[in-house]
Amino acid sequence: MKSVLPGLLAPLLLTAAFEQLDQGVGPVTVTRLPSGTGILQVQKPQSDFIYRPPPPVSAEAKRDMEAKLSEARVRYEANPHDPEAIIWLGRRLGYLGRFREAVQVFSDGVDEFPADPRLYRHRGHRYITLRRFDLAIQDLEKAAELIKGKADAVEPDGQPNARNIPTSTLHFNIWYHLGLAHYLKGNNEKALRSYRECLKVSKNPDALVATAHWLYMTLRRLNRLQEEIKLLEQIKENMDVIENQGYYQLLLMYKGQISAETLEQEASKQQASPGSTSILYGVGNWHRLDAREKDALRVFRKILAGNQWTSFGYIAAEVELKNMKVTP
């Protein structure tokens, strides 16, 4: 596997230009930087998520992420053929919003280790971030194929929760992200199958509420009332949820124990975050599923007025507005 840093930028930018032309996204300008280095600069519209700045984080958090990226780079350069080193380099790049570089790292890893499902899982996740849903599905279906008959394993957190207790596994993350990619594409039956598989490996409260949230909304789309009721019976009061409190609150809303108005108000008071965005998407989607189109539009537009464009709630709100054929 070849090194991707620091000489990665030029070929990736040039590839981006050709991709945009192929997709008919719009005009592309390719110019040379005046430094004489030969690196190409591609000027692209802000709608291209590859070039959109990542959501802001505190200076302290950014320093910590950059330090961990440096550690991952040192480990990778010392062991460029170690799949663990490849995965962590890609993950650390992704946390800093360097998604194209992350995808390239995972792609080089796939070339060298085509039977490692983790590489497809992580690249598939980043394809969702970049709104390349078909590529995400392709990767995640490959990962699902590769884990058949194999034992599951806890997936270490790159950004640990308050208790420093990992709450997800490899199998969970493959099925969860595959379900999401299908959901975003409107492939509801396929999303349902994926989330059912995900539910089988949701062995703790955090995993359960995350899966149940998206599964419930998929069931609502498919008008499967009895399955909705049965699913919500698994959601109890006072569950020991560590990091997915937003999904837990939404499920309590679906059960009628919290009002949509209360959840929206609480989420709107919070500092913009992936968690608050996920809550708002659940509320907006709840309104839409109950044919309250004006309320749904208001909430979806509130989400897109924020800056959490990498969160699943933001991505889903984008898709809903597109399906509703209205402008953000």
C-alpha positions in Angstrom: 0.0 0.0 0.0 1.4 3.4 -1.0 1.7 6.3 1.4 -1.1 8.8 1.1 0.4 11.7 3.0 1.5 14.3 2.1 1.3 13.7 -1.7 -2.3 12.7 -1.6 -3.8 16.1 -2.3 -3.0 16.7 -6.0 -4.4 13.4 -7.5 -7.4 13.6 -5.2 -8.3 17.1 -6.3 -7.9 16.3 -9.9 -10.0 13.2 -9.5 -12.7 15.4 -7.9 -12.8 17.6 -10.9 -13.4 14.8 -13.3 -16.0 13.3 -11.0 -17.9 16.5 -10.9 -17.8 16.8 -14.7 -19.0 13.2 -15.0 -21.9 13.9 -12.6 -23.0 17.1 -14.3 -22.8 18.9 -11.0 -21.7 22.2 -12.6 -18.7 24.1 -13.8 -15.3 23.2 -12.4 -12.2 25.4 -12.5 -8.8 23.8 -12.2 -5.8 26.1 -11.6 -2.2 25.7 -10.5 -1.2 27.2 -7.2 1.5 29.9 -7.6 3.9 28.0 -5.3 5.3 26.1 -8.2 4.7 22.8 -6.5 2.5 21.5 -9.3 -0.4 20.9 -7.0 -3.8 21.5 -8.6 -6.6 23.5 -7.0 -10.2 22.7 -7.9 -12.7 25.5 -7.3 -16.0 23.8 -6.6 -19.4 25.0 -5.3 -20.1 25.0 -1.6 -22.8 22.3 -2.2 -20.0 19.8 -2.7 -19.6 18.3 0.7 -16.0 17.2 0.1 -15.0 20.9 0.3 -17.4 22.1 2.9 -15.7 23.0 6.2 -16.5 20.6 9.0 -18.9 21.7 11.8 -17.0 23.8 14.3 -15.6 22.3 17.5 -13.8 23.9 20.4 -10.2 24.8 20.1 -9.4 22.3 22.8 -11.2 19.5 21.0 -9.6 20.4 17.7 -6.1 20.3 19.3 -6.9 16.9 20.8 -8.1 15.5 17.5 -5.1 16.9 15.6 -2.7 15.3 18.2 -4.4 12.0 17.8 -4.2 12.3 14.0 -0.5 12.9 14.4 -0.2 9.8 16.5 -2.2 7.8 14.0 0.0 9.1 11.1 3.2 8.1 13.0 1.8 4.6 13.6 0.8 4.3 10.0 4.1 5.4 8.6 5.9 2.9 10.9 3.5 0.1 9.9 1.9 1.0 6.5 0.7 -2.6 5.9 -1.0 -2.9 9.3 -4.8 -2.8 8.8 -5.3 -1.4 12.3 -3.0 1.5 11.5 -4.8 2.1 8.2 -8.2 2.1 9.9 -7.2 4.5 12.6 -5.5 6.9 10.2 -8.7 7.0 8.1 -10.9 7.4 11.2 -8.8 10.3 12.6 -8.9 12.1 9.3 -12.7 11.7 9.2 -13.1 13.2 12.7 -11.3 16.3 11.5 -13.6 16.6 8.4 -10.9 15.5 6.0 -13.3 13.1 4.3 -11.8 12.7 0.9 -8.4 11.8 2.5 -10.2 9.4 4.8 -11.9 7.7 1.9 -8.6 7.4 0.0 -7.0 5.8 3.0 -9.8 3.3 3.4 -9.7 2.6 -0.4 -6.0 1.9 -0.3 -6.7 -0.4 2.6 -9.4 -2.2 0.7 -7.0 -2.8 -2.2 -4.5 -4.4 0.2 -7.0 -6.2 2.5 -10.1 -6.9 0.4 -11.4 -9.5 2.9 -11.4 -7.1 5.9 -15.0 -5.9 6.5 -13.9 -3.1 8.8 -12.4 -1.1 5.8 -15.7 -1.3 3.9 -17.7 -0.4 7.0 -15.7 2.8 7.6 -15.6 3.8 4.0 -19.3 3.2 3.7 -19.9 5.5 6.7 -17.9 8.3 5.1 -19.7 7.8 1.8 -22.9 8.5 3.7 -21.3 11.7 5.1 -20.5 12.7 1.5 -24.1 11.9 0.3 -22.8 9.1 -1.9 -25.5 6.7 -0.8 -25.1 4.1 -3.6 -21.4 3.7 -2.9 -22.2 3.4 0.8 -24.7 0.6 0.1 -22.2 -1.2 -2.1 -19.5 -1.1 0.6 -21.8 -2.0 3.5 -23.4 -4.9 1.7 -19.9 -6.2 1.0 -19.0 -5.8 4.7 -22.2 -7.7 5.6 -21.2 -10.5 3.3 -17.8 -10.7 4.8 -19.0 -11.1 8.4 -21.4 -14.0 7.7 -20.7 -16.8 10.1 -18.0 -14.8 12.0 -18.1 -13.8 15.6 -18.9 -10.2 16.5 -16.4 -7.9 18.2 -16.7 -4.6 20.2 -15.6 -1.7 18.0 -13.4 0.7 20.0 -14.6 4.3 20.1 -12.5 7.0 18.5 -14.4 9.6 20.5 -15.2 7.9 23.8 -18.4 8.6 25.8 -18.5 10.0 29.3 -18.0 6.5 30.9 -15.4 5.4 28.3 -17.5 2.3 27.6 -17.8 1.3 23.9 -21.5 0.7 23.1 -21.2 -0.7 19.5 -19.8 -3.6 17.7 -18.5 -4.3 14.1 -21.7 -6.2 13.2 -23.9 -3.5 14.7 -22.2 -0.7 12.8 -22.3 -2.5 9.5 -26.1 -3.2 9.7 -26.9 0.2 11.3 -25.2 2.2 8.5 -26.5 -0.1 5.8 -30.0 0.4 7.1 -29.4 4.2 7.2 -28.1 4.3 3.6 -31.2 2.4 2.4 -33.5 4.6 4.5 -32.0 7.7 2.9 -32.4 6.2 -0.5 -36.1 5.4 0.2 -35.4 1.6 0.0 -37.7 0.9 2.9 -37.9 -2.8 2.6 -34.2 -3.1 2.4 -33.8 -0.7 5.3 -36.2 -2.9 7.3 -34.2 -6.0 6.7 -31.0 -4.3 7.7 -32.4 -2.9 10.9 -33.9 -6.2 11.8 -30.4 -7.7 11.5 -29.0 -4.8 13.5 -31.6 -5.4 16.3 -30.2 -8.9 16.7 -26.8 -7.5 17.6 -28.1 -4.6 19.7 -27.0 -6.0 23.0 -27.0 -2.9 25.3 -29.5 0.0 25.8 -27.5 2.5 23.6 -27.4 0.1 20.7 -31.1 -0.9 21.2 -32.5 2.7 21.2 -30.4 3.8 18.2 -31.6 0.8 16.2 -35.2 1.1 17.4 -35.4 4.7 16.5 -34.6 4.2 12.8 -36.4 0.9 12.7 -39.6 2.5 14.1 -39.5 5.2 11.5 -39.0 2.6 8.7 -42.0 0.6 10.0 -44.1 3.8 10.0 -43.2 4.4 6.4 -44.3 0.8 5.6 -47.5 1.1 7.7 -46.6 -1.9 9.9 -48.6 -0.9 13.0 -48.4 -4.2 14.9 -44.6 -4.4 14.5 -44.3 -0.8 15.6 -46.2 -1.6 18.8 -44.1 -4.7 19.5 -40.9 -2.8 18.9 -41.9 0.0 21.3 -42.7 -2.5 24.0 -38.9 -3.1 24.3 -38.4 0.5 25.3 -38.7 0.9 29.1 -38.5 3.8 31.5 -35.2 4.5 33.2 -33.1 2.6 30.7 -29.3 3.0 31.4 -28.5 4.9 28.1 -25.0 6.4 28.1 -24.8 8.4 24.9 -27.9 7.9 22.8 -30.3 9.9 25.0 -31.7 11.7 22.0 -32.9 8.5 20.4 -34.2 7.3 23.7 -36.3 10.5 24.2 -37.7 10.2 20.7 -38.8 6.6 21.4 -40.5 7.8 24.5 -42.2 10.4 22.3 -43.4 7.7 20.0 -44.8 5.9 23.0 -46.7 9.1 24.0 -44.7 9.7 27.1 -43.1 13.0 25.9 -44.7 15.6 23.6 -43.1 16.6 20.3 -43.3 20.2 21.4 -41.3 19.5 24.5 -38.6 17.7 22.7 -38.3 20.4 20.0 -38.0 23.1 22.6 -35.4 21.2 24.6 -33.3 20.4 21.4 -33.6 24.0 20.2 -32.2 25.3 23.5 -29.1 23.1 23.3 -25.9 24.1 21.6 -25.9 22.9 18.0 -24.7 19.3 18.0 -25.3 16.0 16.2 -27.5 14.9 19.2 -29.8 17.9 19.1 -30.0 17.7 15.3 -31.0 14.0 15.5 -33.8 14.9 18.0 -35.1 17.7 15.7 -35.1 15.3 12.7 -37.1 12.7 14.7 -39.6 15.4 15.7 -39.9 16.7 12.1 -40.3 13.3 10.7 -42.9 12.5 13.3 -44.9 15.5 12.1 -44.5 14.5 8.5 -45.6 10.9 9.1 -48.7 12.3 10.8 -49.4 14.6 7.8 -48.5 17.8 9.6 -46.5 19.1 6.6 -46.1 22.7 7.8 -44.7 21.6 11.1 -42.4 19.1 9.4 -41.1 21.8 7.0 -40.5 24.3 9.9 -38.4 21.7 11.8 -36.4 20.5 8.8 -35.6 24.0 7.8 -34.5 24.8 11.3 -32.1 21.8 11.1 -30.6 23.0 7.8 -30.2 26.5 9.1 -27.6 25.0 11.5 -24.1 23.9 10.8 -24.2 20.2 11.7 -24.2 19.0 8.1 -22.2 15.8 8.9 -24.9 14.5 11.3 -27.4 11.8 10.2 -30.3 14.0 11.3 -29.1 16.8 9.0 -28.6 14.5 6.1 -32.0 12.9 6.6 -33.7 16.4 6.8 -32.0 17.3 3.5 -33.5 14.1 1.9 -37.0 14.9 3.3 -37.0 18.4 1.9 -35.9 17.1 -1.4 -38.7 14.5 -1.4 -41.1 17.2 -0.4 -39.9 19.2 -3.4 -39.4 22.4 -1.5 -36.3 24.6 -1.0 -34.4 24.5 2.3 
